[in-house]
């Protein structure tokens, strides 16, 4: 979601620490007033925010799950209309909530930047929370020497930050939460093919948001969970190859406009395996009903099938070609070792 015409009105900075070794939350260190930036510094900050939301692979519109008293959106909706003094005091609650959400020593500390303003045409008010991790670097001194520092953040080449942006549609009178608000998250750990890798503690536990239940996400879940089930099933490698080929064909070549667990199971599995597969998908909370076939999240992953063997030997090709031309059979090799016999119905065309 690109951001245009961004104006930042107020900012507060608080520091949140890594979860304590004794299993106790370390209290944040609070900023004492609004953060005053020079015009050049404010321009740099705005450019970081705008650049973050230009990255469609690392941004996602989210569904607002938590909106009751004390939730992030309830607090943010209130501070938008507060005076500066109250804004500073109430913004501390965002740091408290982040410290409470980071209940793992693997999650680093960092700075919580709470800011509000407007963006868009026409202008729409927003509030946002950024978590910026600290990193190390060198500063050039006046006498052309270098000073090592360990508390840099938001430097141009570093993307160690996450942002939760809540935008109001500015209607009056204000509807009951969460109506009238949209939420978008930027997370540097997110990618176009691995949306679920986004830090769950930040968007879910902290911000109270869910990854939206849309068709593209459901199809991605179907692909990943079906593939996982096939790989872990107690069937032969030859059967696994056939089923994985069938999965690619079902999604990429089949002309149906929807996908459905039962249809895939009935088409490609025997009764016992189909029953186990259906149970697996229910445990993963995948619906029994048909889902529109939106391949936008996995289209790149469907282009080729890869069969990997020891010592970096890989067979790769379009899934429909592999299904039609390649036969994979396990055989017994020398000294009782397991080998694989590949039969390719075609001659070698070129080699490098």
N, C-alpha and C positions, 0 to 999 in steps of 0.2 A: 504494500500500500504506500505509494509515494506520498511524501508530505510536501505541500507547497505553501508558500506565504507564511512560513513559521515565525511566530513572535513569542519570545520567552519573557514573561512578566516578572516572576519571582522564583528564586531558587534557595534551597537549604541543603546543607551538606552534613551528613552524620557518618560516623565510622562504625561498622559492624565487624565483629571479630569471629574467628573460627571457633567452633564448638569446643568447650573446655575439655581437657584431658580427663577431668574428674566427672564428666557427664553432666556438667552444669552449664547453662547458658551464660556466656560472658556478656555483661551489660554493655550496650553500645555507648560510644562517646558522642555527645550531641553538639552540633553547632549552636552558637549562641545568638545568631541573628541571620538575616538574609545574606546570601552570598553576593557580594558586589564584584562584578567582573568589568574589566576595561572593555571598550568597544571591540578591540581586536580579539580579546579572550572570548567574549560573548559570540562573536562571529565564528570562531573556531568551534565552540561548543555546539552552536546551531548546525554547523556543517557536519559534525559527527552524527547528530541525530538525523538529519536529512539523508546522509549517506547510508545510515543503517537501514532506514525504511525503503531505500531504493532496492535493497537486496531481497528480491522476491523469494529466493531460495531459503533465506533465513528469517523470514517474517511470516506470520500467520494471523488471520483474523480469528478470534477466539470466541467461544460461547461463555457467557458470564454465569457461573454456577453459584457463587456465594455473594449475596447482596443484602444480608441482614445487618442488624446493628453490630458495629465493630469490624465489618468486612472492609477490604481495601476500597471498593467502589463507594461504599457508604461514607467512609472517612474522606475520600477524595472529593465526592460531590459536596460535602460540607465545607471543606477548606477553600474551595473555589470562591466562595462568597465571604470569606473571613478577612478581617483586617490583617495587616502585616504581622503584628505582634502575635495574634492568635494563630496565624499560619505557621510561624516558626515553632510555637509550642506544640501544636497539633501534629506537625510533620514528624515529630519525634516518634509518634506511634507507628509510622511506616518502618522506621529502623527497628523498633521493638518487635514488630511482626516478622521482619526478615530474620532477626536473630533467633526467634522462636522456630522459624521454618527450617533453619540450617542445622538440623539435629544430626549431623554426621561430621566427623573429623575430615572427611575427604572433600568437603565443600570449603573453599577458601573464604576468608574474610574479604572485606572491601569497603568501598564508600557507597552510601545510599544518597543519591541525588534526587530530591523531590522538587519538581518544578511544575509551573502552570503557564498558560498563555493561550494563544489562538493559532489556528492554521486553517488553510483552505480558502475557497472562494464560493460563497461568502464566508467570512471568518466564523469559525466554530470554536468555542472554548474547550480546553482539554486540561487534564492533569496527568502527570507521568511520574514514574519511579524508575530510576536507572540504578542498577548495581554495577559498579565499575571496580574491577579487581586491580590491585596494585602490582606494579612490575618494576624491574630494575633497569637502570640505564646510566648514561654519563651526561653530565652537564659541562658545557664549555665555560670556563671562567674568563674574567676580563684579561688576565695575563696569559691567555692561550694555554692553560692547563686544563686538566679534566677532573671533575669531581664526581665520584660514584654516589648515586642515590638509589634507594630501594623503595621509594614511595611515589613513583610516577603513575599517572593514570590518564586514559584517553589520548595517548600520543597517536599520531596519524597512522602508523603502521600496526598498531595493536588493536585487536578487536575483542579484548577480554571484558566485554560488558553485555548486559541484558537490559531491555527496556520494556516496561509495560505502559502502553499509551491508552488512555481512556478519553474518548471524545464525546461531547454532548451535542445533540442536535439543536439545542438552544430554544426549544419550544417552551411556551408559557401558557398556562401554569405547568409546573414541572410534573410529569407523570410519576407514578410509583416505580421505584427501582425494580429491575434494571432497565425498564423502558426508557427510551430516549438516550441511551448510551451504547457505544460500541467499544470493543476492546481489541487491540492489536499488540502482538508481542514480537519483539526482535530478540533473537537468541543466537549468539555466535556459534553455538554447538549444533544448530539446526542446519539441515541441508535439504535439497529438493527431493532426494530419494530416501532420506532418513529423518522425517519429521519427528518421529517418536523419540529421537535421541535428545531433543531439547530438554534442558534441565527441568525435570518434573517438579522439584521443590520450588522452583521460581514461579512457573505459570500456574501450577495447580495448588500446591500447599500454601504458597505465599499470596499470590494474586487472586486465588479463588476462581480460576478459569479452567475450562475444558477445551481440548482439541475438538473442533466441531465435528458433529456426526454427519458428515456429508458423503456423497457417493464415492468421490475419489479416495477419501481416507478408508472407506469400507472396502473398496476393491484392493487397495494396498494391503489392508489387513488380511483379506481373503488370500491373496497371493503369498504373503509371508507365512501365515499360519498353516496353509495347505502344504507349502514347501517344507516347513518344519516338521509337520506330521509325517510326510512321506519319508524324509531323511531318517527319522527316528523309528520308523515302523520295522517290525521283525519280518521283513521280506527280503528276497534276494536283490543283489545290486542290479541285476538285469531288469527286475520288476520296477525298481526305483527309477532307473533311467527311463523306462517306458511311461511311468506315471508322471515324472517331471516333464517329459516331452508333451504329454497330454495336457498338463497344466498350462504350458506355454501356448499350445494350440487352442485350448479352450478360451483363453483370454485374448489371444492375438488374431486368430483366424476364424473362429466360430462367429457366425453372422448375427447371433442373438444380441439384442440390445440390453439384456440383463444377465446377471450371474446368480447362481443359487447353489447352495451346498448340496442339496439333495440331487439336483440334476447332474452335477459333476460326479457325485458318488455313484449314482445309478449308471452313468455312461462309461465309467472307467475303472470301477472297483468291483471285486466280488462282494458277496453279501456281508461276510464277517468284517472285512476291512472297511466297507462302507459304513457299517454300524459303529465301528471304533472311530472312524473319521468324523461322523456326525456328532458323536459324543464329545470328541475333542473340540470341535468348533463351538459347540454350546458352552463348554467350559470357558472358552475364550470370549464368550458373550457376542458371538457373531449371529446375526438374525437368521431364522429359518426361511424368511420370506425372500423374494427376489430383490436384488439391488441393481440399480442402473449401472451399466458398464461404462464408467468414466475411468479411462486409463491414464489420465494426465499425470498422476503421481508415479506411475511405473513404466511409462512408455519406453524410456531409455533402457530399462532392465529387460524388456521383452524382445529387444532387437536380436540378441544372440544367446545361444546356449553354450555353456562352456563345460567340457569334461576334462578334469584335471587329473594328472597321473604323477608318479614320483619324478623327481629331478627336473621339475619345471616343464614337463611335457603337457601340452594343452591342445585339445581339439575344440575348435570353435566354429560356429556357423549359425545361420538362421534356424530357429527351432523346427520349422516345417521341413527343411532340407535334412536335418539330422534325423527326424522321424522317418523320412522316406528312404534315405540312402545309407544310414549307419546302423549296424547291428553290433551290440555290445554283449559279450558273453564271458563270464568268468570261467577260467580253465585252470587246471593244476599244472604248475611249472616244475622246474628242477628242484630237487630237494624238498618237495612237498610245499613249495611256496605258491601263493595264490597269484595268478597272472590274469590279464584281461586280453581277450581276443577281439579286435575291431575288424569288422568287415565293411568296407565302403564300396557301394555299388557304383563305381566310376573309376577312371584311371587318373593317375597323377598328372596334373596339368602343368604346373610350374613348381620350381623350388628355388630358394635363395641360398 
